[in-house]
């Protein structure tokens, strides 16, 4: 099972961690794991390139553990309100997408939100 924990502060999504293999398919052939990886890389690339905002991330290739923090979503780190909204909205969209996926993949995904500043 993959556990995804989203971080919010003052009702603003600004990061997440993903831990564990989904177990949906064989290693290297797990379409659910591949979908999570693709969505995560889309978020990283969009924040860094399209939004020109800093994003801190680590990806452990062996464990597939991922940690992403995008402080550009937070008012104390980014003055541009449009950029903050875009960065936070992208992470929030991932949260909603995963919640939709829980309907079918509840045995393989666990999604949670914590209100804390890292």
N, CA, C and O atoms as a MOPAC input file, in Angstrom:
PM7 MOZYME 1SCF
protein

 N      0.83800 1    -1.18400 1     0.00000 1
 C      0.00000 1     0.00000 1     0.00000 1
 C      0.88000 1     1.24400 1     0.00000 1
 O      1.91000 1     1.29600 1     0.67300 1
 N      0.45800 1     2.23300 1    -0.76000 1
 C      1.13000 1     3.53000 1    -0.75700 1
 C      0.33000 1     4.47800 1     0.11000 1
 O     -0.87500 1     4.64700 1    -0.07500 1
 N      1.01700 1     5.09600 1     1.06000 1
 C      0.39900 1     6.09000 1     1.93000 1
 C      0.85700 1     7.46600 1     1.46600 1
 O      2.05300 1     7.74400 1     1.38100 1
 N     -0.11700 1     8.32000 1     1.16900 1
 C      0.17500 1     9.67900 1     0.73400 1
 C     -0.38900 1    10.63000 1     1.78800 1
 O     -1.58100 1    10.60500 1     2.09600 1
 N      0.48800 1    11.46100 1     2.33000 1
 C      0.08500 1    12.45300 1     3.32500 1
 C      0.33100 1    13.83200 1     2.73200 1
 O      1.45200 1    14.16800 1     2.34800 1
 N     -0.72200 1    14.61500 1     2.66300 1
 C     -0.63800 1    15.98300 1     2.15600 1
 C     -0.45700 1    16.95000 1     3.31200 1
 O     -0.99500 1    16.75600 1     4.40300 1
 N      0.31400 1    17.99900 1     3.04700 1
 C      0.55500 1    19.03100 1     4.05300 1
 C     -0.19400 1    20.29200 1     3.66700 1
 O     -0.13800 1    20.76100 1     2.53000 1
 N     -0.90100 1    20.82700 1     4.66300 1
 C     -1.63100 1    22.08400 1     4.50300 1
 C     -1.21500 1    23.01600 1     5.63700 1
 O     -0.87900 1    22.57600 1     6.73600 1
 N     -1.24700 1    24.29700 1     5.34500 1
 C     -1.04900 1    25.28600 1     6.38600 1
 C     -1.98400 1    26.43600 1     6.09100 1
 O     -1.97400 1    27.00500 1     4.99900 1
 N     -2.79600 1    26.76900 1     7.08700 1
 C     -3.78900 1    27.84300 1     6.92800 1
 C     -4.64900 1    27.58300 1     5.68600 1
 O     -4.93500 1    28.48900 1     4.90300 1
 N     -5.05000 1    26.31900 1     5.53500 1
 C     -5.92500 1    25.84600 1     4.45700 1
 C     -5.28200 1    25.91500 1     3.06400 1
 O     -5.99300 1    25.95600 1     2.06100 1
 N     -3.94300 1    25.92600 1     2.99400 1
 C     -3.22000 1    25.96900 1     1.72600 1
 C     -2.40200 1    24.68300 1     1.58000 1
 O     -1.55400 1    24.38900 1     2.42100 1
 N     -2.65300 1    23.92800 1     0.52700 1
 C     -1.85900 1    22.73400 1     0.24000 1
 C     -0.47100 1    23.18300 1    -0.22700 1
 O     -0.35800 1    24.03000 1    -1.11300 1
 N      0.58300 1    22.61700 1     0.36700 1
 C      1.93000 1    23.01900 1    -0.04000 1
 C      2.91200 1    21.85400 1    -0.16900 1
 O      4.08700 1    22.08400 1    -0.45200 1
 N      2.47300 1    20.62700 1     0.02800 1
 C      3.39100 1    19.50300 1    -0.13200 1
 C      2.74100 1    18.17000 1     0.17600 1
 O      1.56600 1    18.09500 1     0.53500 1
 N      3.54300 1    17.10600 1     0.02600 1
 C      3.05600 1    15.76500 1     0.34100 1
 C      4.23400 1    14.80700 1     0.44800 1
 O      5.33800 1    15.09100 1    -0.01700 1
 N      3.96700 1    13.66100 1     1.07600 1
 C      4.90200 1    12.53900 1     1.08000 1
 C      4.15900 1    11.31900 1     0.56200 1
 O      2.95500 1    11.16600 1     0.77000 1
 N      4.89900 1    10.45800 1    -0.11300 1
 C      4.36600 1     9.17600 1    -0.57400 1
 C      5.31500 1     8.10500 1    -0.07000 1
 O      6.52800 1     8.21200 1    -0.24800 1
 N      4.76800 1     7.07500 1     0.55600 1
 C      5.60500 1     6.00500 1     1.09300 1
 C      5.02700 1     4.64700 1     0.72100 1
 O      3.82700 1     4.40500 1     0.84900 1
 N      5.90300 1     3.77500 1     0.26100 1
 C      5.53600 1     2.39000 1     0.02300 1
 C      5.09300 1     2.09700 1    -1.39700 1
 O      4.71100 1     2.99000 1    -2.15400 1
 N      5.15700 1     0.82600 1    -1.73100 1
 C      4.69400 1     0.33000 1    -3.02900 1
 C      3.19200 1     0.05100 1    -2.94500 1
 O      2.69500 1    -0.37100 1    -1.90100 1
 N      2.48400 1     0.28100 1    -4.02300 1
 C      1.03700 1     0.05800 1    -4.00600 1
 C      0.70200 1    -1.42600 1    -3.87200 1
 O     -0.26400 1    -1.78700 1    -3.20000 1
 N      1.50000 1    -2.28900 1    -4.51000 1
 C      1.20700 1    -3.71800 1    -4.48800 1
 C      0.11000 1    -4.11400 1    -5.44800 1
 O     -0.38700 1    -5.23900 1    -5.39500 1
 N     -0.27100 1    -3.20900 1    -6.32200 1
 C     -1.33400 1    -3.50000 1    -7.28400 1
 C     -0.87300 1    -4.49600 1    -8.34200 1
 O     -1.66000 1    -5.32400 1    -8.80000 1
 N      0.39400 1    -4.41900 1    -8.72900 1
 C      0.94000 1    -5.31700 1    -9.74700 1
 C      2.36500 1    -5.69300 1    -9.41400 1
 O      2.91700 1    -5.25400 1    -8.40500 1
 N      2.95300 1    -6.50400 1   -10.26400 1
 C      4.34400 1    -6.91400 1   -10.08700 1
 C      5.26000 1    -5.69100 1   -10.19200 1
 O      4.96900 1    -4.75100 1   -10.93100 1
 N      6.34900 1    -5.71500 1    -9.46000 1
 C      7.32700 1    -4.64200 1    -9.52900 1
 C      7.77600 1    -4.44100 1   -10.97600 1
 O      8.14700 1    -5.39500 1   -11.66100 1
 N      7.73700 1    -3.19800 1   -11.42500 1
 C      8.08200 1    -2.89300 1   -12.80700 1
 C      6.90800 1    -3.00400 1   -13.76200 1
 O      7.00600 1    -2.60500 1   -14.92200 1
 N      5.79200 1    -3.54900 1   -13.27600 1
 C      4.60300 1    -3.73400 1   -14.09900 1
 C      3.34900 1    -3.20500 1   -13.39000 1
 O      2.22500 1    -3.53900 1   -13.76600 1
 N      3.55400 1    -2.39100 1   -12.37800 1
 C      2.46500 1    -1.88800 1   -11.54100 1
 C      1.94100 1    -0.58200 1   -12.13200 1
 O      2.56700 1     0.46700 1   -11.97600 1
 N      0.79800 1    -0.64300 1   -12.80900 1
 C      0.25900 1     0.54300 1   -13.48000 1
 C     -0.18600 1     1.61800 1   -12.48900 1
 O     -0.13000 1     2.80700 1   -12.80300 1
 N     -0.62100 1     1.21800 1   -11.30900 1
 C     -1.02600 1     2.19400 1   -10.30700 1
 C      0.19400 1     2.96300 1    -9.80100 1
 O      0.14300 1     4.18400 1    -9.65700 1
 N      1.26600 1     2.26400 1    -9.53700 1
 C      2.51600 1     2.90000 1    -9.11600 1
 C      3.03300 1     3.82900 1   -10.21400 1
 O      3.50600 1     4.93100 1    -9.93400 1
 N      2.94100 1     3.38200 1   -11.44400 1
 C      3.37800 1     4.20200 1   -12.57500 1
 C      2.53600 1     5.47300 1   -12.68400 1
 O      3.06500 1     6.54100 1   -12.99300 1
 N      1.24200 1     5.36600 1   -12.43300 1
 C      0.36300 1     6.53900 1   -12.47900 1
 C      0.75000 1     7.54500 1   -11.40700 1
 O      0.80900 1     8.74500 1   -11.67600 1
 N      1.01400 1     7.07000 1   -10.19500 1
 C      1.43300 1     7.96300 1    -9.10800 1
 C      2.73900 1     8.65600 1    -9.46600 1
 O      2.89000 1     9.85900 1    -9.25300 1
 N      3.67700 1     7.89600 1   -10.00800 1
 C      4.97500 1     8.47100 1   -10.38600 1
 C      4.81000 1     9.53600 1   -11.46400 1
 O      5.42100 1    10.60200 1   -11.39000 1
 N      3.99100 1     9.24800 1   -12.45300 1
 C      3.77400 1    10.20300 1   -13.53400 1
 C      3.11200 1    11.48100 1   -13.02500 1
 O      3.51000 1    12.58000 1   -13.41200 1
 N      2.11300 1    11.34800 1   -12.17000 1
 C      1.44100 1    12.52900 1   -11.63000 1
 C      2.39600 1    13.34700 1   -10.75900 1
 O      2.38100 1    14.57700 1   -10.80600 1
 N      3.21800 1    12.67100 1    -9.97200 1
 C      4.17300 1    13.36800 1    -9.11400 1
 C      5.19600 1    14.13800 1    -9.94600 1
 O      5.50500 1    15.28900 1    -9.63900 1
 N      5.71900 1    13.51200 1   -10.99200 1
 C      6.69000 1    14.20400 1   -11.84600 1
 C      6.04600 1    15.36700 1   -12.59300 1
 O      6.69500 1    16.38800 1   -12.81700 1
 N      4.79200 1    15.23000 1   -12.97900 1
 C      4.07000 1    16.33900 1   -13.60100 1
 C      4.00300 1    17.52700 1   -12.64500 1
 O      4.21500 1    18.67000 1   -13.05000 1
 N      3.71100 1    17.25500 1   -11.38800 1
 C      3.63100 1    18.32200 1   -10.38300 1
 C      4.99200 1    18.98900 1   -10.21800 1
 O      5.08500 1    20.21600 1   -10.23400 1
 N      6.04300 1    18.19600 1   -10.06100 1
 C      7.38900 1    18.75300 1    -9.87900 1
 C      7.77000 1    19.62600 1   -11.07400 1
 O      8.19700 1    20.76700 1   -10.90000 1
 N      7.61700 1    19.09400 1   -12.27700 1
 C      8.00100 1    19.83600 1   -13.48000 1
 C      7.16100 1    21.09100 1   -13.68400 1
 O      7.68100 1    22.12600 1   -14.09900 1
 N      5.88600 1    21.00700 1   -13.39900 1
 C      5.01900 1    22.17100 1   -13.57200 1
 C      5.39600 1    23.27500 1   -12.59900 1
 O      5.47700 1    24.44100 1   -12.98600 1
 N      5.62500 1    22.92400 1   -11.35200 1
 C      6.00400 1    23.94300 1   -10.36400 1
 C      7.34400 1    24.57200 1   -10.72800 1
 O      7.48600 1    25.79500 1   -10.71400 1
 N      8.32700 1    23.73100 1   -11.05500 1
 C      9.67200 1    24.24000 1   -11.36000 1
 C      9.73700 1    25.01300 1   -12.66800 1
 O     10.30100 1    26.10600 1   -12.71400 1
 N      9.17000 1    24.46100 1   -13.72400 1
 C      9.36000 1    25.03100 1   -15.05000 1
 C      8.23600 1    26.00800 1   -15.40600 1
 O      8.50100 1    27.17300 1   -15.70200 1
 N      7.00600 1    25.54800 1   -15.37900 1
 C      5.89000 1    26.39600 1   -15.81800 1
 C      5.62200 1    27.55300 1   -14.86600 1
 O      5.33900 1    28.67000 1   -15.30000 1
 N      5.71200 1    27.28200 1   -13.55900 1
 C      5.42400 1    28.32600 1   -12.57800 1
 C      6.67600 1    29.02700 1   -12.08000 1
 O      6.57800 1    29.99000 1   -11.32000 1
 N      7.85900 1    28.56100 1   -12.49400 1
 C      9.14100 1    29.14900 1   -12.07700 1
 C      9.18400 1    29.36500 1   -10.56700 1
 O      9.53100 1    30.44200 1   -10.08300 1
 N      8.82400 1    28.31800 1    -9.84500 1
 C      8.79200 1    28.36100 1    -8.38800 1
 C      9.66100 1    27.23500 1    -7.84000 1
 O      9.77300 1    26.16700 1    -8.44200 1
 N     10.26600 1    27.49200 1    -6.69900 1
 C     11.10700 1    26.46800 1    -6.08400 1
 C     10.25700 1    25.33300 1    -5.53000 1
 O      9.17200 1    25.54500 1    -4.99000 1
 N     10.77700 1    24.13900 1    -5.67700 1
 C     10.13500 1    22.95700 1    -5.09500 1
 C     11.24600 1    22.05900 1    -4.56800 1
 O     12.16600 1    21.69100 1    -5.29900 1
 N     11.14800 1    21.71700 1    -3.30400 1
 C     12.11100 1    20.79800 1    -2.69700 1
 C     11.51600 1    19.39800 1    -2.80200 1
 O     10.36100 1    19.17800 1    -2.43500 1
 N     12.30700 1    18.45700 1    -3.30400 1
 C     11.79500 1    17.09800 1    -3.38200 1
 C     12.92800 1    16.09600 1    -3.26400 1
 O     14.07000 1    16.35500 1    -3.64500 1
 N     12.57100 1    14.94900 1    -2.72400 1
 C     13.48300 1    13.81200 1    -2.68300 1
 C     12.71300 1    12.59800 1    -3.17600 1
 O     11.53500 1    12.41500 1    -2.87000 1
 N     13.40900 1    11.77500 1    -3.94400 1
 C     12.82500 1    10.53500 1    -4.45500 1
 C     13.80800 1     9.41900 1    -4.16500 1
 O     14.92500 1     9.41800 1    -4.68300 1
 N     13.39900 1     8.46900 1    -3.34100 1
 C     14.22800 1     7.31400 1    -3.04400 1
 C     13.84900 1     6.21300 1    -4.02200 1
 O     12.76800 1     5.63300 1    -3.92000 1
 N     14.72900 1     5.92500 1    -4.96100 1
 C     14.43800 1     4.95500 1    -6.02500 1
 C     14.19800 1     3.53900 1    -5.48800 1
 O     13.40600 1     2.79000 1    -6.06000 1
 N     14.87200 1     3.16700 1    -4.39700 1
 C     14.70500 1     1.81500 1    -3.86500 1
 C     13.36700 1     1.62900 1    -3.15600 1
 O     12.67800 1     0.63200 1    -3.37200 1
 N     13.00300 1     2.58600 1    -2.31400 1
 C     11.77400 1     2.44300 1    -1.53800 1
 C     10.58400 1     3.10700 1    -2.21200 1
 O      9.44100 1     2.87400 1    -1.81900 1
 N     10.83500 1     3.92100 1    -3.21100 1
 C      9.85800 1     4.76600 1    -3.90200 1
 C      9.25600 1     5.82800 1    -2.98400 1
 O      8.21400 1     6.40000 1    -3.30500 1
 N      9.89500 1     6.09500 1    -1.85500 1
 C      9.42200 1     7.16500 1    -0.97700 1
 C      9.72700 1     8.51800 1    -1.61700 1
 O     10.82200 1     8.75300 1    -2.12800 1
 N      8.73500 1     9.39300 1    -1.57400 1
 C      8.85100 1    10.71700 1    -2.18600 1
 C      8.40800 1    11.75800 1    -1.16900 1
 O      7.44100 1    11.56300 1    -0.43400 1
 N      9.13500 1    12.86500 1    -1.14500 1
 C      8.74400 1    14.00700 1    -0.31400 1
 C      8.83300 1    15.24800 1    -1.18700 1
 O      9.86100 1    15.50000 1    -1.81600 1
 N      7.76100 1    16.01700 1    -1.22600 1
 C      7.69900 1    17.23500 1    -2.02600 1
 C      7.18700 1    18.36900 1    -1.15200 1
 O      6.13300 1    18.25600 1    -0.52600 1
 N      7.94200 1    19.46500 1    -1.11300 1
 C      7.53300 1    20.66900 1    -0.38900 1
 C      7.66400 1    21.84300 1    -1.34800 1
 O      8.74500 1    22.10300 1    -1.87700 1
 N      6.56400 1    22.55000 1    -1.57000 1
 C      6.53900 1    23.71200 1    -2.46000 1
 C      6.14400 1    24.93500 1    -1.63300 1
 O      4.96800 1    25.28200 1    -1.52200 1
 N      7.14500 1    25.56700 1    -1.06700 1
 C      6.88900 1    26.72700 1    -0.19900 1
 C      6.32300 1    27.91500 1    -0.97500 1
 O      5.78400 1    28.84500 1    -0.37500 1
 N      6.44000 1    27.89000 1    -2.29300 1
 C      5.86100 1    28.94800 1    -3.11900 1
 C      4.34800 1    29.01400 1    -3.03400 1
 O      3.74400 1    29.96800 1    -3.52300 1
 N      3.73300 1    28.02900 1    -2.42900 1
 C      2.28600 1    28.05000 1    -2.21600 1
 C      1.90500 1    28.88600 1    -0.99500 1
 O      0.73800 1    29.22800 1    -0.80800 1
 N      2.89500 1    29.20900 1    -0.17100 1
 C      2.63400 1    29.88800 1     1.10100 1
 C      2.86300 1    31.38900 1     0.99800 1
 O      3.84700 1    31.82300 1     0.39800 1
 N      1.96600 1    32.19100 1     1.57700 1
 C      2.08900 1    33.65400 1     1.49000 1
 C      3.39700 1    34.18900 1     2.07400 1
 O      3.92700 1    35.18700 1     1.58600 1
 N      3.92000 1    33.53500 1     3.11400 1
 C      5.15300 1    34.03300 1     3.71700 1
 C      6.38700 1    33.75300 1     2.85700 1
 O      7.47000 1    34.26200 1     3.14400 1
 N      6.22700 1    32.95200 1     1.81100 1
 C      7.36500 1    32.59100 1     0.94400 1
 C      7.23400 1    33.11400 1    -0.48300 1
 O      8.22000 1    33.14300 1    -1.21900 1
 N      6.05000 1    33.52100 1    -0.88000 1
 C      5.81900 1    33.98500 1    -2.25600 1
 C      4.86200 1    35.17000 1    -2.24700 1
 O      3.74900 1    35.07000 1    -1.73100 1
 N      5.29300 1    36.28600 1    -2.81400 1
 C      4.45600 1    37.48800 1    -2.86400 1
 C      3.36700 1    37.40400 1    -3.91900 1
 O      2.26400 1    37.91700 1    -3.72400 1
 N      3.67300 1    36.76200 1    -5.03200 1
 C      2.75100 1    36.70100 1    -6.16100 1
 C      1.56600 1    35.78100 1    -5.83700 1
 O      1.71000 1    34.56000 1    -5.77800 1
 N      0.40600 1    36.38900 1    -5.63000 1
 C     -0.78400 1    35.63400 1    -5.24200 1
 C     -1.19200 1    34.62400 1    -6.31600 1
 O     -1.62700 1    33.51900 1    -5.98900 1
 N     -1.05900 1    34.98500 1    -7.57300 1
 C     -1.42100 1    34.07200 1    -8.67000 1
 C     -0.52400 1    32.83700 1    -8.66800 1
 O     -0.99400 1    31.71900 1    -8.87700 1
 N      0.76400 1    33.04700 1    -8.43100 1
 C      1.70000 1    31.91800 1    -8.39300 1
 C      1.38800 1    31.01200 1    -7.19600 1
 O      1.39800 1    29.78800 1    -7.32200 1
 N      1.11200 1    31.61500 1    -6.04100 1
 C      0.74800 1    30.82000 1    -4.84700 1
 C     -0.48300 1    29.97300 1    -5.13100 1
 O     -0.51800 1    28.78300 1    -4.81500 1
 N     -1.48800 1    30.59500 1    -5.72800 1
 C     -2.73700 1    29.89800 1    -6.03100 1
 C     -2.48700 1    28.74400 1    -7.00000 1
 O     -3.04000 1    27.65800 1    -6.82700 1
 N     -1.66100 1    28.97300 1    -8.01100 1
 C     -1.36800 1    27.93900 1    -9.00600 1
 C     -0.63500 1    26.76000 1    -8.37800 1
 O     -0.99100 1    25.60800 1    -8.62400 1
 N      0.38600 1    27.04000 1    -7.57000 1
 C      1.17100 1    25.96900 1    -6.94900 1
 C      0.30600 1    25.16200 1    -5.99300 1
 O      0.28800 1    23.93200 1    -6.05000 1
 N     -0.40700 1    25.85100 1    -5.12100 1
 C     -1.26900 1    25.16100 1    -4.16600 1
 C     -2.38800 1    24.40800 1    -4.87700 1
 O     -2.73100 1    23.28900 1    -4.49700 1
 N     -2.95500 1    25.02600 1    -5.90900 1
 C     -4.04200 1    24.38700 1    -6.64600 1
 C     -3.61600 1    23.10200 1    -7.32800 1
 O     -4.39200 1    22.15000 1    -7.40900 1
 N     -2.39600 1    23.06900 1    -7.81600 1
 C     -1.87900 1    21.86400 1    -8.44500 1
 C     -1.76600 1    20.72000 1    -7.43100 1
 O     -2.14400 1    19.58500 1    -7.72100 1
 N     -1.24900 1    21.02700 1    -6.25500 1
 C     -1.12300 1    20.00600 1    -5.20800 1
 C     -2.50300 1    19.57700 1    -4.71400 1
 O     -2.74100 1    18.39500 1    -4.46900 1
 N     -3.39600 1    20.53000 1    -4.57100 1
 C     -4.75700 1    20.20800 1    -4.14800 1
 C     -5.46400 1    19.35000 1    -5.19900 1
 O     -6.22200 1    18.44700 1    -4.84500 1
 N     -5.22800 1    19.61500 1    -6.46500 1
 C     -5.82400 1    18.80900 1    -7.53900 1
 C     -5.34600 1    17.35700 1    -7.44700 1
 O     -6.12100 1    16.43100 1    -7.68300 1
 N     -4.07400 1    17.16300 1    -7.10400 1
 C     -3.53600 1    15.81100 1    -6.91900 1
 C     -4.25900 1    15.12400 1    -5.76100 1
 O     -4.60100 1    13.94500 1    -5.84600 1
 N     -4.48600 1    15.86400 1    -4.68700 1
 C     -5.22700 1    15.32400 1    -3.54000 1
 C     -6.62200 1    14.84700 1    -3.97700 1
 O     -7.03900 1    13.74100 1    -3.63200 1
 N     -7.32800 1    15.67400 1    -4.72700 1
 C     -8.67700 1    15.29900 1    -5.17000 1
 C     -8.64400 1    14.12600 1    -6.15600 1
 O     -9.51700 1    13.25900 1    -6.12700 1
 N     -7.63900 1    14.10700 1    -7.02100 1
 C     -7.50200 1    12.99800 1    -7.96500 1
 C     -7.29800 1    11.68300 1    -7.21300 1
 O     -7.92100 1    10.67300 1    -7.53800 1
 N     -6.43100 1    11.70200 1    -6.21800 1
 C     -6.17800 1    10.48800 1    -5.43600 1
 C     -7.42600 1    10.04700 1    -4.67100 1
 O     -7.68900 1     8.85200 1    -4.54200 1
 N     -8.18500 1    11.00200 1    -4.17300 1
 C     -9.41900 1    10.63700 1    -3.47100 1
 C    -10.41700 1     9.99300 1    -4.41500 1
 O    -11.14100 1     9.08000 1    -4.01700 1
 N    -10.46800 1    10.44800 1    -5.64800 1
 C    -11.31500 1     9.78600 1    -6.64500 1
 C    -10.82500 1     8.36500 1    -6.90400 1
 O    -11.62600 1     7.44100 1    -7.04400 1
 N     -9.50700 1     8.19500 1    -6.96700 1
 C     -8.93300 1     6.87400 1    -7.22200 1
 C     -9.16600 1     5.91400 1    -6.06200 1
 O     -9.16300 1     4.70000 1    -6.26100 1
 N     -9.36800 1     6.43400 1    -4.86000 1
 C     -9.60900 1     5.57900 1    -3.69000 1
 C    -10.85200 1     4.71700 1    -3.85500 1
 O    -10.92500 1     3.62500 1    -3.29200 1
 N    -11.82700 1     5.19200 1    -4.62000 1
 C    -13.04600 1     4.42100 1    -4.81400 1
 C    -12.74500 1     3.04900 1    -5.40600 1
 O    -13.37700 1     2.05700 1    -5.04200 1
 N    -11.78000 1     2.99700 1    -6.31600 1
 C    -11.44100 1     1.73700 1    -6.96500 1
 C    -10.21700 1     1.05000 1    -6.35400 1
 O    -10.11600 1    -0.17700 1    -6.36500 1
 N     -9.29700 1     1.84600 1    -5.82400 1
 C     -8.00900 1     1.30000 1    -5.36800 1
 C     -7.81800 1     1.42300 1    -3.85800 1
 O     -6.68700 1     1.58700 1    -3.39900 1
 N     -8.88600 1     1.34700 1    -3.08400 1
 C     -8.80600 1     1.54000 1    -1.63500 1
 C     -7.89900 1     0.53500 1    -0.93500 1
 O     -7.39800 1     0.82200 1     0.15200 1
 N     -7.67600 1    -0.62500 1    -1.52400 1
 C     -6.77000 1    -1.60900 1    -0.92900 1
 C     -5.30000 1    -1.28000 1    -1.17700 1
 O     -4.41500 1    -1.90600 1    -0.59300 1
 N     -5.04000 1    -0.30600 1    -2.03400 1
 C     -3.67000 1    -0.02100 1    -2.45500 1
 C     -3.19800 1     1.39000 1    -2.12300 1
 O     -2.00400 1     1.68000 1    -2.19000 1
 N     -4.13300 1     2.26600 1    -1.76600 1
 C     -3.81000 1     3.66000 1    -1.46600 1
 C     -4.41000 1     4.08300 1    -0.14000 1
 O     -5.49100 1     3.63400 1     0.24100 1
 N     -3.69500 1     4.95100 1     0.55600 1
 C     -4.20000 1     5.58500 1     1.76100 1
 C     -3.83900 1     7.06300 1     1.65700 1
 O     -2.66700 1     7.40500 1     1.50000 1
 N     -4.82800 1     7.93200 1     1.74300 1
 C     -4.61900 1     9.36700 1     1.56800 1
 C     -5.06100 1    10.09500 1     2.83100 1
 O     -6.13900 1     9.84600 1     3.37100 1
 N     -4.19900 1    11.00000 1     3.28500 1
 C     -4.49600 1    11.74800 1     4.50500 1
 C     -4.00600 1    13.18500 1     4.32700 1
 O     -3.21100 1    13.47500 1     3.43300 1
 N     -4.48900 1    14.07100 1     5.18400 1
 C     -4.06500 1    15.47300 1     5.19700 1
 C     -3.70000 1    15.83900 1     6.62400 1
 O     -4.40900 1    15.49000 1     7.56800 1
 N     -2.58700 1    16.54500 1     6.77400 1
 C     -2.21700 1    17.06900 1     8.08200 1
 C     -2.05700 1    18.57100 1     7.94900 1
 O     -1.55200 1    19.07100 1     6.94400 1
 N     -2.48500 1    19.26900 1     8.96000 1
 C     -2.36700 1    20.73400 1     8.99800 1
 C     -1.15200 1    21.04600 1     9.85700 1
 O     -1.24400 1    21.14900 1    11.08100 1
 N      0.00700 1    21.19700 1     9.17800 1
 C      1.24200 1    21.52800 1     9.88700 1
 C      2.21300 1    22.19700 1     8.93000 1
 O      2.16300 1    22.00300 1     7.71600 1
 N      3.07900 1    22.97500 1     9.50500 1
 C      4.09100 1    23.65700 1     8.72700 1
 C      5.41700 1    22.96300 1     8.95200 1
 O      5.88700 1    22.84400 1    10.08400 1
 N      6.01200 1    22.50900 1     7.87100 1
 C      7.28400 1    21.78700 1     7.95100 1
 C      8.42500 1    22.74700 1     7.68400 1
 O      9.58900 1    22.34500 1     7.70300 1

